[in-house]
Amino acid sequence: MKQQLKVLEKYIVEGKIHYLVFCHGADSHEWDDLGYLLTTDEWINCSEIVYSFVLNLQKKLKRQIPLSISLFGGYRDDDYDSVLSLHTADLVQCLNLLCGQKINYIPIVKEK
């Protein structure tokens, strides 16, 4: 992932990319009906990596980078609140890192 972010940074710095869209699906979570890839900590860390990348690049370029966030996916027939909790954790990462908030949120994701 870090290598892809370096390529992305290069294109942003060169002015070939003018905005970012981050699509983060909860269906990649280990207890999702379709997922089985990432633990809760790994899933949230992905958000932290992306938002930290944007923050650091904005500091480097001394300008804002337009960012659109799309939280999608998440298929838990047994507990949809777990999906909403993951999406909330993603938004909290964004607010804390990019907007300077200090929200303390611990997601509650029930094991399947």
Contact map, one row per residue, 1 for C-alpha under 8 A:
1111100000000000000000000000000000000000000000000000000000000000000000000000000000000000000000000000000000000000
1111110000000000000000000000000000000000000000000000000000000000000000000000000000000000000000000000000000000000
1111111000000000000000000000000000000000000000000000000000000000000000000000000000000000000000000000000000000000
1111111100000000000000000000000000000000000000000000000000000000000000000000000000000000000000000000000000000000
1111111110000000000000000000000000000000000000000000100000000000000000000000000000000000000000000000000000000000
0111111111000000000000000000000000000000000000000000000000000000000000000000000000000000000000000000000000000000
0011111111100000000000000000000000000000000000000000000000000000000000000000000000000000000000000000000000000000
0001111111110000000000000000000000000000000000000000000000000000000000000000000000000000000000000000000000000000
0000111111111000000000000000000000000000000000000000000010000000000000000000000000000000000000000000000000000000
0000011111111100000000000000000000000000000000000000000000000000000000000000000000000000000000000000000000000000
0000001111111111100000000000000000000000000000000000000000000000000000000000000000000000000000000000000000000000
0000000111111111110000000000000000000000000000000000000000000000000000000000000000000000000000000000000000000000
0000000011111111000000000000000000000000000000000000000000001000000000000000000000000000000000000000000000000000
0000000001111111100000000000000000000000000000000000000000000000000000000000000000000000000000000000000000000000
0000000000111111110000000000000000000000000000000000000000000000000000000000000000000000000000000000000000000000
0000000000111111110000000000000000000000000000000000000000000000000000000000000000000000000000000000000000000000
0000000000110111111100000000000000000000000000000000000000000000000000000000000000000000000000000000000000000000
0000000000010011111100000000000000000000000000000000000000000000110000000000000000000000000000000000000000000000
0000000000000000111110000000000000000000000000000000000000000000111000000000000000000000000000000000000000000000
0000000000000000111111000000000000000000000000000000000000000000111100000000000000000000000000000000000000000000
0000000000000000001111100000000000000000000000000000000000000000001111000000000000000000000000000000000000000000
0000000000000000000111110000000000000000000000000100000000000000001111000000000000000000000000000000000000000000
0000000000000000000011111000000000000000000000000000000000000000000011110000000000000000000000000000000000000000
0000000000000000000001111100000000000000000000100000000000000000000011111000000000000000000000000000000000000000
0000000000000000000000111111000000000000000000000000000000000000000000111100000000000000000000000000000000000000
0000000000000000000000011111100100100000000000000000000000000000000000111110000000100110000000000000000000000000
0000000000000000000000001111100111100000000000000000000000000000000000001110000000000000000000000000000000000000
0000000000000000000000001111110101111100001000000000000000000000000000000100000000000000000000000000000000000000
0000000000000000000000000111111100111111001000000000000000000000000000000100000000000000000000000000000000000000
0000000000000000000000000001111100111111000000000000000000000000000000000000000000000000000000000000000000000000
0000000000000000000000000000111110110000000000000000000000000000000000000001000000000000000000000000000000000011
0000000000000000000000000111111111110000000000000000000000000000000000000111000000000000000000000000000000000001
0000000000000000000000000010001111110000000000000000000000000000000000000111100000000000000000000000000000000000
0000000000000000000000000011000111110000000000000000000000000000000000000110000000000000000000000000000000000000
0000000000000000000000000111111111111100000000000000000000000000000000000000000000000000000000000000000000000000
0000000000000000000000000001111111111100000000000000000000000000000000000000000000000000000000000000000000000000
0000000000000000000000000001110000111110000000000000000000000000000000000000000000000000000000000000000000000000
0000000000000000000000000001110000111111111000000000000000000000000000000000000000000000000000000000000000000000
0000000000000000000000000000110000001111111000000000000000000000000000000000000000000000000000000000000000000000
0000000000000000000000000000110000000111111100000000000000000000000000000000000000000100000000000000000000001000
0000000000000000000000000000000000000111111110000000000000000000000000000000000000000000000000000000000000000000
0000000000000000000000000000000000000111111111000000000000000000000000000000000000000000000000000000000000000000
0000000000000000000000000001100000000111111111100000000000000000000000000000000000000000000000000000000000000000
0000000000000000000000000000000000000001111111110000000000000000000000000000000000000100110010000000000000000000
0000000000000000000000000000000000000000111111111000000000000000000000000000000000000000000000000000000000000000
0000000000000000000000000000000000000000011111111100000000000000000000000000000000000000000000000000000000000000
0000000000000000000000010000000000000000001111111110000000000000000000000000000000000000010011000000000000000000
0000000000000000000000000000000000000000000111111111000000000000000000000000000000000000000011001000000000000000
0000000000000000000000000000000000000000000011111111100000000000000000000000000000000000000000000000000000000000
0000000000000000000001000000000000000000000001111111110000000000000000000000000000000000000000000000000000000000
0000000000000000000000000000000000000000000000111111111000000000000000000000000000000000000011001100000000000000
0000000000000000000000000000000000000000000000011111111100000000000000000000000000000000000000001100000000000000
0000100000000000000000000000000000000000000000001111111110000000000000000000000000000000000000000000000000000000
0000000000000000000000000000000000000000000000000111111111000000100000000000000000000000000000000100000000000000
0000000000000000000000000000000000000000000000000011111111100000000000000000000000000000000000001100000000000000
0000000000000000000000000000000000000000000000000001111111110000000000000000000000000000000000000000000000000000
0000000010000000000000000000000000000000000000000000111111111000000000000000000000000000000000000000000000000000
0000000000000000000000000000000000000000000000000000011111111111100000000000000000000000000000000000000000000000
0000000000000000000000000000000000000000000000000000001111111110000000000000000000000000000000000000000000000000
0000000000000000000000000000000000000000000000000000000111111100000000000000000000000000000000000000000000000000
0000000000001000000000000000000000000000000000000000000011111110000000000000000000000000000000000000000000000000
0000000000000000000000000000000000000000000000000000000001111111000000000000000000000000000000000000000000000000
0000000000000000000000000000000000000000000000000000000001101111100000000000000000000000000000000000000000000000
0000000000000000000000000000000000000000000000000000000001000111110000000000000000000000000000000000000000000000
0000000000000000011100000000000000000000000000000000010001000011111000000000000000000000000000000000000000000000
0000000000000000011100000000000000000000000000000000000000000001111100000000000000000000000000000000000000000000
0000000000000000001111000000000000000000000000000000000000000000111110000000000000000000000000000000000000000000
0000000000000000000111000000000000000000000000000000000000000000011111000000000000000000000000000000000000000000
0000000000000000000011110000000000000000000000000000000000000000001111100000000000000000000000000000000000000000
0000000000000000000011110000000000000000000000000000000000000000000111110000000000000000000000000000000000000000
0000000000000000000000111100000000000000000000000000000000000000000011111000000000000010000000000000000000000000
0000000000000000000000111100000000000000000000000000000000000000000001111100000000000000000000000000000000000000
0000000000000000000000011110000000000000000000000000000000000000000000111110000000000000000000000000000000000000
0000000000000000000000001111100111000000000000000000000000000000000000011111000100100000000000000000000000000000
0000000000000000000000000110000111000000000000000000000000000000000000001111100100100000000000000000000000000000
0000000000000000000000000000001110000000000000000000000000000000000000000111111101100000000000000000000000000000
0000000000000000000000000000000010000000000000000000000000000000000000000011111100000000000000000000000000000000
0000000000000000000000000000000000000000000000000000000000000000000000000001111100000000000000000000000000000001
0000000000000000000000000000000000000000000000000000000000000000000000000001111111100000000000000000000000000100
0000000000000000000000000000000000000000000000000000000000000000000000000111111111110000000000000000000000000000
0000000000000000000000000000000000000000000000000000000000000000000000000000001111111000000000000000000000001000
0000000000000000000000000000000000000000000000000000000000000000000000000001001111111100000000000000000000111100
0000000000000000000000000100000000000000000000000000000000000000000000000111001111111110000000000000000000001000
0000000000000000000000000000000000000000000000000000000000000000000000000000000111111111000000000000000000000000
0000000000000000000000000000000000000000000000000000000000000000000000000000000011111111100000000000000000111000
0000000000000000000000000100000000000001000100000000000000000000000000000000000001111111110000000000000000111000
0000000000000000000000000100000000000000000000000000000000000000000000100000000000111111111000000000000000000000
0000000000000000000000000000000000000000000000000000000000000000000000000000000000011111111100000000000000100000
0000000000000000000000000000000000000000000100000000000000000000000000000000000000001111111110000000000011100000
0000000000000000000000000000000000000000000100100000000000000000000000000000000000000111111111000000000000000000
0000000000000000000000000000000000000000000000000000000000000000000000000000000000000011111111100000000000000000
0000000000000000000000000000000000000000000000000000000000000000000000000000000000000001111111110000001010000000
0000000000000000000000000000000000000000000100110010000000000000000000000000000000000000111111111000000000000000
0000000000000000000000000000000000000000000000110010000000000000000000000000000000000000011111111110000000000000
0000000000000000000000000000000000000000000000000000000000000000000000000000000000000000001111111111101000000000
0000000000000000000000000000000000000000000000000000000000000000000000000000000000000000000111111111111000000000
0000000000000000000000000000000000000000000000010011001000000000000000000000000000000000000011111111100000000000
0000000000000000000000000000000000000000000000000011011000000000000000000000000000000000000001111111000000000000
0000000000000000000000000000000000000000000000000000000000000000000000000000000000000000000001111111100000000000
0000000000000000000000000000000000000000000000000000000000000000000000000000000000000000000000111111110000000000
0000000000000000000000000000000000000000000000000000000000000000000000000000000000000000000000111011111000000000
0000000000000000000000000000000000000000000000000000000000000000000000000000000000000000000000010001111100000000
0000000000000000000000000000000000000000000000000000000000000000000000000000000000000000000100110000111110000000
0000000000000000000000000000000000000000000000000000000000000000000000000000000000000000000000000000011111000000
0000000000000000000000000000000000000000000000000000000000000000000000000000000000000000100100000000001111100000
0000000000000000000000000000000000000000000000000000000000000000000000000000000000000000100000000000000111110000
0000000000000000000000000000000000000000000000000000000000000000000000000000000001001101100000000000000011111000
0000000000000000000000000000000000000000000000000000000000000000000000000000000001001100000000000000000001111100
0000000000000000000000000000000000000001000000000000000000000000000000000000000011101100000000000000000000111110
0000000000000000000000000000000000000000000000000000000000000000000000000000001001000000000000000000000000011111
0000000000000000000000000000001000000000000000000000000000000000000000000000000000000000000000000000000000001111
0000000000000000000000000000001100000000000000000000000000000000000000000000010000000000000000000000000000000111
